[in-house]
């Protein structure tokens, strides 16, 4: 019984570690109604040079209308249509929140790098 318990914990942790780096989840009691659809962000990860832009898109059951944010905010910004502009070097997380149901969010990593020296 103890081996089964340990094996069960190991499999649960392994499934979390092997999950894709970019995706989403439901938040705040979203199980009401039995819906369970994640948010998928494209591209799944990116390296963006400071001062340059990168367009992002998100999709789930509710369509493709999303509010975009980046954490921490000082490393870059998003336009309403999902275009990211890198401000300073660092590692940030993109957050796409469904405008139709805010319980649905997706996250994705971005690495911003300094401009190359000429």
C-alpha positions, 0 to 999 in steps of 0.5 A: 500500500505504501509503495502504491501511495509513493508511486501515485505521488511520483506520477502526479508530480511527473505529470506536472513537470512534463506538462507543456510550458505554455497553456492555461487553466480555469480559475475561481471555481470554474467547474460550475457547468462542467466546462474544462477548456484550457487557454492555448497561447502561440508562440509557446515561448519566445526570445524578444530583443529589447525594442522589438515586438512579437505578436501573440494569439490565444485560443480556447472554447470561448474564442480568441478575445483576450486581455493581455498582460505581462508580469513583471510589467516593467519588462514590456507591454502588450497592445490590445490585439496581443502584440508584445514590446520588450522594454528591458532584458529579463524573463517575463510571463505572458498572461492571456485572460478570456474577455468572455469568461475571466476564469479562463487564463493562459500563461507563457514564458518570454525571455527579453534580451538586450540589443546586440552591440553594433 
